[in-house]
Amino acid sequence: MNRRALLAALLLVLSACAFAQQDADALVDRVAETGEALDDVSFLLTGRLIDADGTEIPLELEVQAIPDQRVASAYVLQPDALADNILVLDGDTVANYTFLTNQVTLFDADDPDALGGLIGGGEEELEVTFDLERLFAGYEASIHGETETPQGPATIVRLDNVEENAQIASVLATIPEATLLPYRLELLGPEGDLLAELVFENLAVDTGLDAASVTYLPEDAEVIDERNGETEQDEDAAAG
């Protein structure tokens, strides 16, 4: 009887684990479907980046995006050193506006220098997506728990990197039931140390954003074109 009870308990645990895995994958799929159905989205991205020495860099950016058109912008409020700078994705081009110099530098969207080398750096072009499977390709999903957010009850999905010695070992994605879009992303290192926390606040979807307003940059800015390895300057034109 003890052996039968042990076997039954083991089967129950394995079944529960399998169900949780299927449930996590299904939730990730629903998040991707919700993101793909968006016409446009805007939000306040807050959070922090944490350096290896423990220094925390605050983040606060006003973000607008039209995913189908591969159009997005991020107006920097924090860190203070980058305040009033603007990043714009417009199709195959990233425009980096520097407030202090009133300059716009244009990069190819797949250029590692497009965002100052801080984000990205791979061979693929930047894109606007809420698809966690695409953002964290190769990660395995599981249900990590439940929590409350300003948007109501939410599920925490844990995404574990299958690659050994990866800088980002896992991601905790908080997904509210009301929106089925990420509310919080926590990026963790191999020892479980927090590398970054990103919170998507003031989320608004399908408000009728247009590409011209999203990609607007100061018209009097000097433009430096670094696309395709060529450098060109045009003091009379703005990005886009």
N, C-alpha and C positions, 0 to 999 in steps of 0.2 A: 504493500500500500504506500509506503514511504517513497519507493521508486516511482510509482505511478503518480503520486502527488507532485514529486519533483519534476517529472517529465511534463505533467500538465502545466505546472507553473512556468517551466522553461518555454513551452510552446506559447503560453499566454504572453510572456515578455517579448518573444520574437514577433508575434503577431502585432503587438502594440507598437513595437519599433518600426515594423514594415508599414503600418497604418500611418504613423507619424511622418515617415519619409514621404509616402504618397501625398499626405495632406500638405506637407511643406512644398513639394514640387507643384502641386495644384495651386497653392496660394501664389507662388512665384509666377506661374503662368497667368493667373488672373491679374496680377500687377502689370505684367507685360501687355495684356489685352487692354487694360484700362488706359495705359499710357499711349498705346497705338491709336486709341479712339479719340484722343484729345485733338482739338483744333489749335488751341493755344493754352499757355499756362504762365502764371506769374507767382512769385513767392519771395519771401525774405529768407535768405540762407544765412543762418547764424551758426556759431560753434567755435571750434578751436583746433589748431594744429599743435602737436607737442613734439619738440625737438628731442634728440637723443639725450641731451643734458637735463631734460625736464622743463625747459622753457616753454611756456604756453603762448601761442600767437592767436589772438582773437580774430574771428572772422565775422563779417557782416556785409552781405552783398544783396542788392536788389536785382532780382533775376526776372527776365521775360524771355519767352521762347515760343516759336511756332515750329514744332517738330517736323511736320511734313515738308516744310520749305527749307529745313536746315538753317534756321535763323534763330539767333539768341543774343542776349546781351546781359552783362553783369556790371552794375555800377557799384564801385567799392566804397564802403563806409568805414570798414576796418579791415586790415590793420591801418593805424593812423598814417604810417609812412606811405601808404598807397591810396589814401583817401582821395576821392574824386577821380580816380583813374577809371577807365571803362574798357571792358573787353567785349568785342562783338564777333560773333560767328555769322558769316553771310555766305552760305554755300561752301565753296572750296577755299574761302579766305577767312583768316582771323585778323581783325584789326585791334591793335593794342594802343589805346589812347593814354598818354601821360600828361596829367594836368599841369605839373610844374613847368614843363617845356612846351606845352601846347603842340605836341607832335603826335601823329598817328603812324605807327609802324605796321605795315602789312606783311603777313606771313601766309604761306600755304597752310591749309588746315592740318596737314600731316607733318608739319615741321616741329621738331622737338622744342624749338625756341619760341613757338607761338605763344605759350603762356609762361615765358621766362624760364622754362625748364623745370618748373615746380610741379606741374601736373602733366601727365601724358608722357610723350617721348617715344612712343611706339611707332610702328610703321603704319598703323591704321589712322584714318582721318578722324577728327573729332566729330561727334554726333550728339544730337539731343535725344535722350532716351531715358525712360524709367525702367527698362527691361533689366532686371538684376542679373539674369543669365548672360546677357551681353556685357554688362558692366563688369561682372565678376565671372568671366568664362573659366570653366574648369573647377569651380567651387561646388561642393556638395551641400545641399540644403537640408535642414532639419528644424523642427519646432523647438524653440528655446524657452518659451513661456508666454505669459499674457501680462498686459500692463494697461494703464490708463494714460490717455493723452488729452490735450485740449480738444481734439476731434472725436473723443470717445474711446471705447474699448479698442485695444489693438493686440495683434499677435507679433511676437518677436521671432523672426526667422534667423537662424544661425547659418552662415555660409562659410564652410571650411575649405581652405585651399588644399588641393590634393598634392601640390608640389612641395617637396621638402625644402626647408631653409628659405622659404619665401619671406620677403619683408612684411607683407600683409598676410598673416596666417589665417585670419578669420574676420568676418564682418557680422555684426548684429544689426539687422534691419527691422525697425519697428513699423508695422503696417496697420493703420487704423481700418476698422471694418467699414467706416463711413465713406472713405475715399479710395481705398485699395491702391494708394500711392504711398511711397515711403514718407514717413514723418521724421524719423531719425536714422542715421547711419553711424555706427561706431566701428572704426577700423582698428583691429588689434594686431599686435606683433606676436612673434613666436612664443613669448613668455606670458602672453595674455595682457601685455602692457598696452595702454590706450595710445594710439598714434594720431587719431583724429576723431572728432565728433562733429557731425553735420546735422543741423536741424532745419527742416523745411517749414517755415511759419507763414501765416497769412496766405495760405494757398488759395488761388483763384483760377478757375479753368473756364475756357470757352467764353471769354469776355469780349471777343472781337478785335484782338490785337492785329495790327497790320505791319507788314515787314518794314515799311519806311520809317515808322516811329520806333520800332524795336532796334533798328540798325543806325539810328541817327547819331551823328558825331558832330562836334563843333565845325562849322564850315570854314573858319579861318585857320584851322590847324594845318601845320606843315605835314606833308605826307612823305614817308620814307618807305619805299617798296622793296621788301626783301624776298619777294616770291621768286621761285625758280633760281635762287642763288644770285639774282641780279639786284643791284641797289640803284634805286632811282628816287629823286626828290622832286616834289611838285608842291610849291608853296601856295598855288592857287586852287588846289583841289582837295576835297575831303575824301575820306574812305568811302568805299562802296561804289 
